Amino acid sequence: MLHRHALPQLNTGIFLTYTGMETDLLFTKGVDLPRFAAYPLLETSAGRDMVRQYYRDMIAVARDASLGVILESTTWVANRDRGALIGYSPETLKTRNQQAIALMVELRQQVGDLPTVISANIGPRLDAYAPAEQMTAHEAQQYHSEQITTLAATDLDIVSGYTIAYPAEAIGMVKAAQKNALPIVIAFTIETDGHLPTGMSVAEAIQTVDHATNNYTSYFMINCAHPDHVQTALTDAPWMQRLKGIVANASRCSHAELDNADTLDAGDPAELGQQLAEINRKFPQITILGGCCGTDMRHMREIARAGTRQS
C-alpha cells in the first residue's frame, strides 16, 4: 500500500480511470447486474474474466498513450444495506470486497513499469441522486467503517468514495479511512446546474469536508456528470487546488433522465475527450481524467488521445 503523499497520480502527469463498466455491461453487453452491483460477477470464472478484460483494456489504453492508470474495484455498492437488497450477508460481502482487490493486484503484477494504482471503490449508503435521508458524519463513519475496515486488509493503494451527494457522508468515509490509516479520495456527484443533488456548491462541499477532517482527504474529484455540467462549477478560487479529477458521463442528460432511460446515450467520444482535455488545460491540477456512465473503451481512447496532446 502506498503512503497517501506518495500516490503517483499526485505527482506524475495524467492518469486515466474508468467507472463505466456497469452501464456498458447492462446496456451494451446485456449482462444482468442486480441493483447495479458488479461484484456478483466475481462468483464465476466467466464473470471474473469479464472484469479482467475491462482492466486489461484500461491498461492497454494507458500504455498506448504513455499515461498512468487507476483501476477501480467492482465494490461501489458492496456495502451492508445495498448488499442486503440482493441477498448478500455481511460475511459474503467481506469476501467479495477482498476478492475484488486481489483480482486487480494480480493484474498489476503483470503490467511492468506502467504507473498503476489500485483503488477500492466505495459508494453511498443510499441513492446518490436522490438522498432523501441524510446521515450525520458520525453515522456515516459507523456505517462505512465496516466496508473500509474489510478493504484495509487488502493490498489497495487508496479508497475512493464515488458519487457522494452530501458532505456528512463524505466526512464519515474520510474519518473511517483515517482510523484505518488509509488514503482516501472523495468524488462528489453533481446535477446539470453544477451543484450537488442537495443544492450545495462543490466549493462548499469540499471546504466542509476539509474543515471537519483537517484536510485528510488526499484529493477530491467530480464524477457522474457531463463536462458541460462540470464546467459551471469550476473557478479560479483557491479551493480548486483540492480538485484533481473529473470522471465524466457520456450523456448530457440529468440523473433523473438517465435513471428513466431505456437505451444508452453514449454521446460523442471524441468530443468528451476534447472537453476533458480542455478542462485540464484550463486547470492543470486536474490530471485524473476518466469515463463514468455511458462510456466505454472508445471514450477512454479519446480521453487518452486528448490527454496525451495536453501532457
Buried (B, 14 or more C-beta within 10 A) or exposed (E): BBEBEEBBBBEEBBBBBBBBBBBBBBBEEEBEBEEBBBBBBBEEEEBBEBBBEBBBBBBBBBBEBEBBBBBBBBBBBBBBEBBEEBEBEEEBBBBBBBBBBBBBBEBBEEBEEBBBBBBBBBBBBBBBBEBEEBBEBEBBBBBBBBBBBBBBEBEBBBBBBBBBBBBBBBBBBBBBBBEBEBBBBBBBBBBBEBBBBEEBBBBBBBBBBBEBBEEBBBBBBBBBBBBEBBBBBBEEEEBBEBBBBBBBBBBBBBBEEBEEBEEBBBBEBBBBBBBBBBBBEEBEBBBBBBBBBBBBBBBBBBBBBBBBEBE
